[in-house]
């Protein structure tokens, strides 16, 4: 009985070993390292997964650490490709950037709210608690419910950056996690104001969810305007390289910018660069 | 067979092996708890070495990205929402169990129990979604913003009600039939039997049911995340938006880096310590078993 057990174990081990050596390809495995923005990373990881299935000899390693780390690692050569959720600054102009998607944020209110637009200062005053009633901005006599995002979310960062606010200044009544929760909160409260990704807001608004996307600086919040780069509250999601991309890095960047990954981009509520 | 053994009090060989195995299993379970605690401690340590533990209590607010780490508002929110839910669910749960065990006609009782079991099986996220889309707008009509401590308490109470009802029901069932017949022989009324015989006899089962429910309420994440509003503040009224420790971790973990991430582990550690405190307190206040 014991011998039989031993035999089975030996057989299994050798089968595993055989399978391992057989599976090992003849060509060397190429490795591609991406580091940077935590906004781009989930999207890059999805794209990488699909890329690996098309190119089995490539391993793509995606690490987060913020846009600045992406830039630094690309400069120092630690990463083949950096990820940044902003355009390159002037002192970074020696790098090459490739936009793979655009991210836009829309201010949303309930459909029943008579307010049709708010200017930048009004939104700042609402979010810092200086305006607490819709009456002061041309709406009904009702207290405003301010919906803010949880710390660490890229939407929050972009929102704060655009309005020049610090998170400590914001006086929220509700804090939410993802876009869906924001849309549910606003659609369930006629006096709420919030902000979510343009992609998800536009989708829900056209599917009978009672929310309204407010224009910003006179420009309608829509996926089309984000794509045309007209919408002010938006930013590019970039892949960064030290030199003009070559070899497998070039193939990856081209793949990430192609229409083959549009569904992945839209699943993360970003806007593909081209259709 | 037994008579042939020299000493019936010593364990047989099979029993010894089984006892060894069981001891091993018990050790592993105990070790797991210790490991979780150790892991939380080791993950929180980097920040506790740089930032004093007092910062987690005295900082002006919770803005981990800006280096402000006050977690006490979340401790109070967790405690208050759990307490509120228990206050609502315990009497209702006990009443529901008493009704189905002693007052309902048998056919109704069977269906009623099935209904409660169904209620216990509903995933928490469904309760959360219902709370967010139905209950929160109703509460908002009384006092905005709708998502609040009160909404969280109501949803939590609804969630733990079946837990209380089912465990109390099981505890009542475990009361020996002799107690019932003795009480009947003494000519006690139904309510007198329940009050002075059944409930004292089932006391420890009822208590553990409440503890189980408290544990579920403290640990509940998704439903609370959706209905509590998640603003980090000490609530001044039932209509204030609050954030519990669990919701804090779920909200911020996926996007947290560096010190922010470590600070979230500290809130996990706080949650763990709170549960430990709760369990040991309930052990402390444990009444001696009542044998009627």
Interface residues (C-beta under 8 A of the other chain):
Chain A: X38 X64 X65 X66 X142 X143 X145 X150 X151 X152 X153 X154 X166 X167 X168 X172 X173 X174 X175 X176 X177 X181 X184 X185 X188 X189 X191 X192
Chain B: X61 X63 X64 X65 X66 X68 X129 X132 X133 X136 X137 X140 X144 X145 X146 X147 X225 X226 X229 X230 X231 X232 X241 X243 X250 X251 X252 X255 X256 X257 X260
